[in-house]
Amino acid sequence: MTVALQKFDLHGKTAFITGGGTGLGYVMARGLANLGAKVMIASRRVAVLERAATKLADETGATVLYSPIDLADRNSVAAVAERVVGILGGVDIFIGNGGQDGLQLIEETDDDTVERLFQVNTLSNIALARGFIPHMRKKRWGRIIFSNSATAKCGTFDDGMGAYAATKGALNAFTRVAASETGHDGITVNSVIFGVFLTEIVQGVLDSIEKTQGAHAAQAFLKNYSCMTAVGHLGMPDDVAGVIQLLASDAGRYITGAEIPVDGGLTITMKPHYAG
């Protein structure tokens, strides 16, 4: 193994990933397991976690554990943070990937929706980071990575995402402050700004459109989103693994407080790039 590759080695490290059973979270978990980390994934659905943990272990040969968590429940979040530290002996890498969106026009957004979105997308991440940072400080090594959204940087694709975007903007602010507070103890804190990826959820939307409106409508939907990127197509889930492996390892030890776009140029494109 070359010196450069050795910096990516995560043997002996523990990682906890919310939303790790499906989609981009699953890819993140696999990426860390492939580098040797002991991984625990978490989400609400136990059956999904069981299947994902078994599949991840088969694919990587790594130890993969799981824990149910309800990010909307403060008591659940606090209990899981304490339990995870006990099971893993501390968490070296925390990826806050779980989240929830919502579509309500600003004037129609109710307090319950705002409070739930902030709890799931922002407050739960702060609470989990608070639970894991003491262990990281003792080891003088830690990595915190938050999954964020292009909506926090450049507005939204659809009307009705004001509250959601606000929760993601708040998470970016927390990223910067947490990075400043913990950097002297060898901890980095970063936010990855994701664009649109062809995950199971997006594929499900395409399938639904095709079923109800026809193949032409599904292709139009795909083209509309694709042409908003600089590269002209949506991301594939595997496209997220590299940046997560970088930020979670010593290879990225000098990157902190950053908002890193992994979006195919979505946040820098001023006009649609229609295919010729």
C-alpha positions as CSV (number, residue, x, y, z in Angstrom):
1,M,0.0,0.0,0.0
2,T,1.4,3.4,-1.0
3,V,1.8,6.2,1.6
4,A,-1.1,8.1,-0.1
5,L,-3.4,5.1,0.3
6,Q,-2.4,4.5,3.9
7,K,-3.9,7.8,4.7
8,F,-7.3,6.4,3.8
9,D,-7.0,3.4,6.1
10,L,-9.7,3.2,8.7
11,H,-8.9,0.0,10.5
12,G,-9.4,0.4,14.2
13,K,-12.0,3.3,13.7
14,T,-15.7,3.2,14.5
15,A,-18.3,4.9,12.4
16,F,-22.0,5.7,13.1
17,I,-24.2,6.6,10.2
18,T,-27.8,7.8,10.4
19,G,-30.0,6.9,7.4
20,G,-27.4,4.3,6.6
21,G,-29.7,1.5,5.5
22,T,-30.6,2.8,2.0
23,G,-29.7,5.2,-0.7
24,L,-26.6,7.5,-0.3
25,G,-26.3,6.4,3.4
26,Y,-25.8,2.8,2.4
27,V,-23.1,3.8,-0.1
28,M,-21.3,5.9,2.6
29,A,-21.4,2.9,5.0
30,R,-20.0,0.6,2.4
31,G,-17.3,3.1,1.6
32,L,-16.1,3.3,5.2
33,A,-16.4,-0.5,5.7
34,N,-14.3,-1.0,2.6
35,L,-11.5,1.1,4.3
36,G,-11.7,-1.1,7.4
37,A,-14.0,0.8,9.7
38,K,-16.3,-0.9,12.1
39,V,-19.7,0.5,11.0
40,M,-23.0,0.9,12.7
41,I,-26.0,2.1,10.6
42,A,-29.2,3.6,12.0
43,S,-32.7,4.5,10.9
44,R,-36.3,3.9,12.0
45,R,-37.0,0.7,10.0
46,V,-35.4,-2.3,11.7
47,A,-36.2,-4.7,8.8
48,V,-34.3,-2.4,6.4
49,L,-31.4,-2.1,8.8
50,E,-31.2,-5.9,9.2
51,R,-31.0,-6.5,5.5
52,A,-28.6,-3.7,4.9
53,A,-26.2,-4.8,7.7
54,T,-26.1,-8.3,6.3
55,K,-25.6,-7.1,2.8
56,L,-22.8,-4.7,3.8
57,A,-21.0,-7.4,5.8
58,D,-21.2,-9.7,2.8
59,E,-19.9,-7.1,0.4
60,T,-17.1,-5.8,2.5
61,G,-16.2,-8.5,5.0
62,A,-16.3,-5.8,7.7
63,T,-18.2,-5.8,11.0
64,V,-21.5,-4.0,10.5
65,L,-24.0,-3.3,13.3
66,Y,-27.3,-1.5,13.4
67,S,-29.4,0.4,15.7
68,P,-33.0,1.8,15.3
69,I,-33.4,5.5,15.9
70,D,-36.2,8.0,15.5
71,L,-34.6,11.3,14.7
72,A,-37.9,13.0,15.4
73,D,-37.9,11.8,19.0
74,R,-35.4,13.7,21.2
75,N,-35.5,10.9,23.8
76,S,-34.7,8.3,21.2
77,V,-31.8,10.3,19.8
78,A,-30.3,10.8,23.3
79,A,-30.7,7.2,24.2
80,V,-29.1,5.9,21.0
81,A,-26.1,8.2,21.3
82,E,-25.4,6.8,24.8
83,R,-26.0,3.2,23.7
84,V,-23.8,3.5,20.6
85,V,-20.9,4.9,22.6
86,G,-21.3,2.0,25.0
87,I,-21.4,-0.7,22.2
88,L,-18.7,0.8,20.0
89,G,-16.6,2.1,22.8
90,G,-17.0,5.6,21.3
91,V,-17.6,6.9,17.9
92,D,-14.6,8.1,15.8
93,I,-16.7,9.0,12.7
94,F,-20.2,10.4,12.8
95,I,-22.1,10.9,9.6
96,G,-25.4,12.7,10.0
97,N,-27.2,11.5,6.9
98,G,-30.7,10.9,8.1
99,G,-33.3,13.6,7.3
100,Q,-36.7,14.5,6.1
101,D,-38.0,16.9,3.5
102,G,-41.4,18.6,3.2
103,L,-43.4,20.6,0.7
104,Q,-45.4,23.5,2.0
105,L,-45.7,27.0,0.7
106,I,-44.3,29.6,3.2
107,E,-47.8,31.0,4.0
108,E,-49.1,27.4,4.5
109,T,-46.3,26.1,6.6
110,D,-47.6,25.1,10.0
111,D,-45.6,25.2,13.3
112,D,-45.6,21.4,13.7
113,T,-44.0,20.9,10.3
114,V,-41.3,23.5,11.0
115,E,-40.5,22.0,14.4
116,R,-40.4,18.4,13.1
117,L,-38.1,19.4,10.2
118,F,-35.7,21.2,12.6
119,Q,-35.7,18.3,15.0
120,V,-35.0,15.7,12.3
121,N,-32.6,17.7,10.1
122,T,-30.8,19.9,12.6
123,L,-31.4,19.3,16.3
124,S,-30.9,15.6,16.1
125,N,-27.5,16.1,14.4
126,I,-26.4,18.6,17.1
127,A,-27.5,16.2,19.8
128,L,-25.6,13.2,18.3
129,A,-22.5,15.3,17.7
130,R,-22.7,16.5,21.4
131,G,-22.8,12.8,22.5
132,F,-19.8,11.7,20.4
133,I,-17.4,14.7,20.6
134,P,-16.2,13.9,24.2
135,H,-14.8,10.6,23.0
136,M,-13.3,12.2,20.0
137,R,-11.6,14.9,22.2
138,K,-10.1,12.2,24.4
139,K,-8.6,10.4,21.4
140,R,-7.7,13.7,19.8
141,W,-9.2,12.4,16.5
142,G,-12.6,12.6,15.1
143,R,-14.6,13.1,12.0
144,I,-18.1,14.6,11.7
145,I,-19.8,14.8,8.3
146,F,-23.3,16.1,7.7
147,S,-25.3,15.4,4.6
148,N,-26.7,18.7,3.3
149,S,-28.7,20.0,0.4
150,A,-28.2,22.3,-2.5
151,T,-31.3,24.1,-1.3
152,A,-29.2,25.6,1.5
153,K,-27.0,27.3,-1.1
154,C,-29.1,28.3,-4.1
155,G,-32.8,28.1,-3.4
156,T,-35.0,25.2,-4.3
157,F,-36.2,23.2,-7.4
158,D,-39.8,23.2,-6.3
159,D,-41.9,25.7,-4.3
160,G,-42.7,24.8,-0.8
161,M,-39.2,23.9,0.5
162,G,-38.6,27.0,2.6
163,A,-38.6,25.3,6.0
164,Y,-36.5,22.4,4.8
165,A,-33.9,24.8,3.3
166,A,-33.8,26.7,6.6
167,T,-33.0,23.5,8.5
168,K,-30.1,22.8,6.1
169,G,-28.8,26.3,6.3
170,A,-28.8,26.1,10.1
171,L,-26.8,22.9,9.8
172,N,-24.2,24.6,7.7
173,A,-23.8,27.3,10.3
174,F,-23.4,24.7,13.0
175,T,-20.8,23.0,10.9
176,R,-18.6,26.1,10.8
177,V,-18.9,26.8,14.6
178,A,-18.4,23.1,15.6
179,A,-15.3,23.0,13.4
180,S,-13.9,26.1,15.0
181,E,-14.5,24.7,18.5
182,T,-13.1,21.2,18.0
183,G,-10.3,21.7,15.5
184,H,-7.5,21.9,18.2
185,D,-8.5,18.5,19.4
186,G,-8.0,16.8,16.0
187,I,-11.7,16.8,15.1
188,T,-12.9,17.9,11.6
189,V,-16.5,18.9,10.9
190,N,-17.7,19.2,7.3
191,S,-20.9,19.5,5.4
192,V,-21.4,17.8,2.0
193,I,-23.8,19.6,-0.3
194,F,-25.6,17.0,-2.3
195,G,-27.4,17.6,-5.6
196,V,-29.9,15.1,-7.1
197,F,-28.9,11.5,-7.3
198,L,-30.6,8.5,-9.0
199,T,-31.4,6.8,-5.7
200,E,-34.2,4.3,-5.1
201,I,-36.5,7.3,-4.1
202,V,-35.9,9.2,-7.3
203,Q,-36.2,6.1,-9.4
204,G,-39.5,5.4,-7.6
205,V,-40.7,8.9,-8.6
206,L,-39.7,8.2,-12.2
207,D,-41.5,4.9,-12.2
208,S,-44.6,6.5,-10.8
209,I,-44.6,9.2,-13.4
210,E,-44.2,6.7,-16.2
211,K,-47.0,4.6,-14.8
212,T,-49.5,7.5,-14.5
213,Q,-48.3,9.9,-17.2
214,G,-46.3,7.8,-19.6
215,A,-42.7,7.3,-20.5
216,H,-42.4,10.7,-22.2
217,A,-43.3,12.5,-19.0
218,A,-40.8,10.4,-17.0
219,Q,-38.1,11.3,-19.5
220,A,-39.0,15.0,-19.4
221,F,-38.8,14.9,-15.6
222,L,-35.3,13.3,-15.8
223,K,-34.2,15.8,-18.5
224,N,-35.4,18.8,-16.5
225,Y,-33.4,17.9,-13.5
226,S,-30.4,16.7,-15.5
227,C,-30.0,19.9,-17.5
228,M,-29.8,22.0,-14.4
229,T,-26.4,20.5,-13.7
230,A,-23.1,21.4,-15.4
231,V,-22.4,17.8,-16.3
232,G,-25.8,17.2,-17.8
233,H,-26.9,14.2,-15.8
234,L,-27.9,13.1,-12.4
235,G,-25.4,11.6,-10.0
236,M,-25.3,7.9,-9.3
237,P,-25.2,6.8,-5.6
238,D,-21.6,5.5,-5.9
239,D,-20.5,9.0,-6.8
240,V,-20.7,10.0,-3.1
241,A,-18.3,7.4,-1.7
242,G,-15.0,9.1,-2.6
243,V,-15.7,12.4,-0.8
244,I,-16.9,10.6,2.3
245,Q,-13.8,8.4,2.4
246,L,-11.6,11.5,2.1
247,L,-13.4,13.5,4.8
248,A,-13.5,10.5,7.2
249,S,-9.9,9.6,7.0
250,D,-6.5,11.2,7.6
251,A,-6.3,12.0,3.8
252,G,-8.8,14.8,4.6
253,R,-7.4,15.9,8.0
254,Y,-6.8,19.5,6.9
255,I,-10.3,20.0,5.6
256,T,-12.7,21.4,8.2
257,G,-15.6,23.8,8.4
258,A,-16.2,23.3,4.7
259,E,-19.4,23.1,2.6
260,I,-18.3,20.7,-0.2
261,P,-20.6,20.4,-3.2
262,V,-21.1,17.0,-4.7
263,D,-23.8,18.0,-7.2
264,G,-22.5,17.8,-10.7
265,G,-22.3,21.6,-10.8
266,L,-25.9,22.2,-9.8
267,T,-25.1,25.0,-7.4
268,I,-22.9,26.9,-10.0
269,T,-25.0,26.5,-13.1
270,M,-26.8,29.7,-14.0
271,K,-28.9,28.3,-16.9
272,P,-30.0,24.9,-18.1
273,H,-27.6,23.0,-20.3
274,Y,-29.8,21.3,-22.8
275,A,-28.4,18.4,-24.7
276,G,-27.7,19.0,-28.4
